[in-house]
Amino acid sequence: MDVKVHWIIEGVAELDAATLEEAEQKVDAVLRDVIGNNPQLVEMLGARAVQGKAYLPGSEEDPENATANT
């Protein structure tokens, strides 16, 4: 029987970087290395995309700030 499984990996990395872009580049480099060293992620699990967005602490994870902007 053919069965499809839609899966998502979610995480939040905290690291030191001078800019948001630098932080994204650092995470991107690690993820590319992990994917390159684990071909099963693509071959067996069908990984097609990895995406992320850097933000300053508190700007996305502060519930009061989030409700104030709605």
PyMOL commands that place a pseudoatom at each C-alpha (Angstrom):
pseudoatom trace, name=CA, resn=MET, resi=1, chain=A, elem=C, hetatm=0, pos=[0.000, 0.000, 0.000]
pseudoatom trace, name=CA, resn=ASP, resi=2, chain=A, elem=C, hetatm=0, pos=[1.382, 3.427, -0.912]
pseudoatom trace, name=CA, resn=VAL, resi=3, chain=A, elem=C, hetatm=0, pos=[1.095, 5.906, 1.923]
pseudoatom trace, name=CA, resn=LYS, resi=4, chain=A, elem=C, hetatm=0, pos=[2.281, 9.512, 1.952]
pseudoatom trace, name=CA, resn=VAL, resi=5, chain=A, elem=C, hetatm=0, pos=[3.518, 11.199, 5.120]
pseudoatom trace, name=CA, resn=HIS, resi=6, chain=A, elem=C, hetatm=0, pos=[3.739, 14.993, 5.234]
pseudoatom trace, name=CA, resn=TRP, resi=7, chain=A, elem=C, hetatm=0, pos=[6.296, 15.914, 7.877]
pseudoatom trace, name=CA, resn=ILE, resi=8, chain=A, elem=C, hetatm=0, pos=[7.623, 19.170, 9.284]
pseudoatom trace, name=CA, resn=ILE, resi=9, chain=A, elem=C, hetatm=0, pos=[10.687, 19.834, 11.398]
pseudoatom trace, name=CA, resn=GLU, resi=10, chain=A, elem=C, hetatm=0, pos=[10.401, 23.007, 13.426]
pseudoatom trace, name=CA, resn=GLY, resi=11, chain=A, elem=C, hetatm=0, pos=[13.024, 24.631, 15.584]
pseudoatom trace, name=CA, resn=VAL, resi=12, chain=A, elem=C, hetatm=0, pos=[14.395, 27.897, 16.890]
pseudoatom trace, name=CA, resn=ALA, resi=13, chain=A, elem=C, hetatm=0, pos=[18.153, 28.425, 16.939]
pseudoatom trace, name=CA, resn=GLU, resi=14, chain=A, elem=C, hetatm=0, pos=[19.683, 31.030, 19.215]
pseudoatom trace, name=CA, resn=LEU, resi=15, chain=A, elem=C, hetatm=0, pos=[23.120, 32.190, 18.121]
pseudoatom trace, name=CA, resn=ASP, resi=16, chain=A, elem=C, hetatm=0, pos=[25.415, 35.169, 18.165]
pseudoatom trace, name=CA, resn=ALA, resi=17, chain=A, elem=C, hetatm=0, pos=[25.511, 37.157, 14.917]
pseudoatom trace, name=CA, resn=ALA, resi=18, chain=A, elem=C, hetatm=0, pos=[26.111, 40.761, 13.907]
pseudoatom trace, name=CA, resn=THR, resi=19, chain=A, elem=C, hetatm=0, pos=[23.055, 40.903, 11.615]
pseudoatom trace, name=CA, resn=LEU, resi=20, chain=A, elem=C, hetatm=0, pos=[19.874, 38.974, 10.915]
pseudoatom trace, name=CA, resn=GLU, resi=21, chain=A, elem=C, hetatm=0, pos=[21.315, 37.984, 7.534]
pseudoatom trace, name=CA, resn=GLU, resi=22, chain=A, elem=C, hetatm=0, pos=[24.464, 36.597, 9.149]
pseudoatom trace, name=CA, resn=ALA, resi=23, chain=A, elem=C, hetatm=0, pos=[22.358, 34.527, 11.540]
pseudoatom trace, name=CA, resn=GLU, resi=24, chain=A, elem=C, hetatm=0, pos=[20.348, 33.117, 8.633]
pseudoatom trace, name=CA, resn=GLN, resi=25, chain=A, elem=C, hetatm=0, pos=[23.558, 32.298, 6.748]
pseudoatom trace, name=CA, resn=LYS, resi=26, chain=A, elem=C, hetatm=0, pos=[25.023, 30.473, 9.754]
pseudoatom trace, name=CA, resn=VAL, resi=27, chain=A, elem=C, hetatm=0, pos=[21.921, 28.320, 10.171]
pseudoatom trace, name=CA, resn=ASP, resi=28, chain=A, elem=C, hetatm=0, pos=[21.719, 27.728, 6.421]
pseudoatom trace, name=CA, resn=ALA, resi=29, chain=A, elem=C, hetatm=0, pos=[25.323, 26.470, 6.361]
pseudoatom trace, name=CA, resn=VAL, resi=30, chain=A, elem=C, hetatm=0, pos=[24.674, 23.988, 9.177]
pseudoatom trace, name=CA, resn=LEU, resi=31, chain=A, elem=C, hetatm=0, pos=[21.441, 22.727, 7.613]
pseudoatom trace, name=CA, resn=ARG, resi=32, chain=A, elem=C, hetatm=0, pos=[23.091, 22.291, 4.204]
pseudoatom trace, name=CA, resn=ASP, resi=33, chain=A, elem=C, hetatm=0, pos=[25.858, 20.295, 5.884]
pseudoatom trace, name=CA, resn=VAL, resi=34, chain=A, elem=C, hetatm=0, pos=[23.336, 18.082, 7.698]
pseudoatom trace, name=CA, resn=ILE, resi=35, chain=A, elem=C, hetatm=0, pos=[21.382, 17.468, 4.478]
pseudoatom trace, name=CA, resn=GLY, resi=36, chain=A, elem=C, hetatm=0, pos=[24.575, 16.809, 2.505]
pseudoatom trace, name=CA, resn=ASN, resi=37, chain=A, elem=C, hetatm=0, pos=[25.768, 14.274, 5.070]
pseudoatom trace, name=CA, resn=ASN, resi=38, chain=A, elem=C, hetatm=0, pos=[22.371, 12.556, 5.301]
pseudoatom trace, name=CA, resn=PRO, resi=39, chain=A, elem=C, hetatm=0, pos=[21.122, 11.809, 1.786]
pseudoatom trace, name=CA, resn=GLN, resi=40, chain=A, elem=C, hetatm=0, pos=[18.207, 9.835, 3.257]
pseudoatom trace, name=CA, resn=LEU, resi=41, chain=A, elem=C, hetatm=0, pos=[16.568, 13.161, 4.078]
pseudoatom trace, name=CA, resn=VAL, resi=42, chain=A, elem=C, hetatm=0, pos=[16.104, 13.700, 0.352]
pseudoatom trace, name=CA, resn=GLU, resi=43, chain=A, elem=C, hetatm=0, pos=[16.089, 10.156, -1.015]
pseudoatom trace, name=CA, resn=MET, resi=44, chain=A, elem=C, hetatm=0, pos=[13.809, 8.412, 1.476]
pseudoatom trace, name=CA, resn=LEU, resi=45, chain=A, elem=C, hetatm=0, pos=[12.044, 11.226, 3.308]
pseudoatom trace, name=CA, resn=GLY, resi=46, chain=A, elem=C, hetatm=0, pos=[11.575, 13.432, 0.248]
pseudoatom trace, name=CA, resn=ALA, resi=47, chain=A, elem=C, hetatm=0, pos=[12.871, 16.643, 1.800]
pseudoatom trace, name=CA, resn=ARG, resi=48, chain=A, elem=C, hetatm=0, pos=[12.248, 19.409, -0.723]
pseudoatom trace, name=CA, resn=ALA, resi=49, chain=A, elem=C, hetatm=0, pos=[12.729, 22.662, 1.135]
pseudoatom trace, name=CA, resn=VAL, resi=50, chain=A, elem=C, hetatm=0, pos=[14.145, 24.194, 4.268]
pseudoatom trace, name=CA, resn=GLN, resi=51, chain=A, elem=C, hetatm=0, pos=[13.226, 27.723, 5.170]
pseudoatom trace, name=CA, resn=GLY, resi=52, chain=A, elem=C, hetatm=0, pos=[13.656, 30.097, 8.036]
pseudoatom trace, name=CA, resn=LYS, resi=53, chain=A, elem=C, hetatm=0, pos=[13.585, 33.742, 8.972]
pseudoatom trace, name=CA, resn=ALA, resi=54, chain=A, elem=C, hetatm=0, pos=[15.724, 35.547, 11.524]
pseudoatom trace, name=CA, resn=TYR, resi=55, chain=A, elem=C, hetatm=0, pos=[14.120, 37.907, 14.026]
pseudoatom trace, name=CA, resn=LEU, resi=56, chain=A, elem=C, hetatm=0, pos=[15.185, 39.755, 17.117]
pseudoatom trace, name=CA, resn=PRO, resi=57, chain=A, elem=C, hetatm=0, pos=[14.269, 38.124, 20.439]
pseudoatom trace, name=CA, resn=GLY, resi=58, chain=A, elem=C, hetatm=0, pos=[10.902, 39.296, 21.675]
pseudoatom trace, name=CA, resn=SER, resi=59, chain=A, elem=C, hetatm=0, pos=[9.655, 40.526, 18.311]
pseudoatom trace, name=CA, resn=GLU, resi=60, chain=A, elem=C, hetatm=0, pos=[7.941, 37.235, 17.371]
pseudoatom trace, name=CA, resn=GLU, resi=61, chain=A, elem=C, hetatm=0, pos=[7.719, 35.407, 20.666]
pseudoatom trace, name=CA, resn=ASP, resi=62, chain=A, elem=C, hetatm=0, pos=[6.157, 38.116, 22.860]
pseudoatom trace, name=CA, resn=PRO, resi=63, chain=A, elem=C, hetatm=0, pos=[2.373, 37.513, 23.068]
pseudoatom trace, name=CA, resn=GLU, resi=64, chain=A, elem=C, hetatm=0, pos=[1.648, 41.072, 24.250]
pseudoatom trace, name=CA, resn=ASN, resi=65, chain=A, elem=C, hetatm=0, pos=[3.576, 42.512, 21.323]
pseudoatom trace, name=CA, resn=ALA, resi=66, chain=A, elem=C, hetatm=0, pos=[1.805, 40.184, 18.894]
pseudoatom trace, name=CA, resn=THR, resi=67, chain=A, elem=C, hetatm=0, pos=[-1.685, 41.174, 20.088]
pseudoatom trace, name=CA, resn=ALA, resi=68, chain=A, elem=C, hetatm=0, pos=[-0.829, 44.867, 20.093]
pseudoatom trace, name=CA, resn=ASN, resi=69, chain=A, elem=C, hetatm=0, pos=[-0.082, 44.669, 16.359]
pseudoatom trace, name=CA, resn=THR, resi=70, chain=A, elem=C, hetatm=0, pos=[-3.423, 43.099, 15.354]
for i in range(1, 70): cmd.bond("trace and resi %d" % i, "trace and resi %d" % (i + 1))
show_as sticks, trace
zoom trace
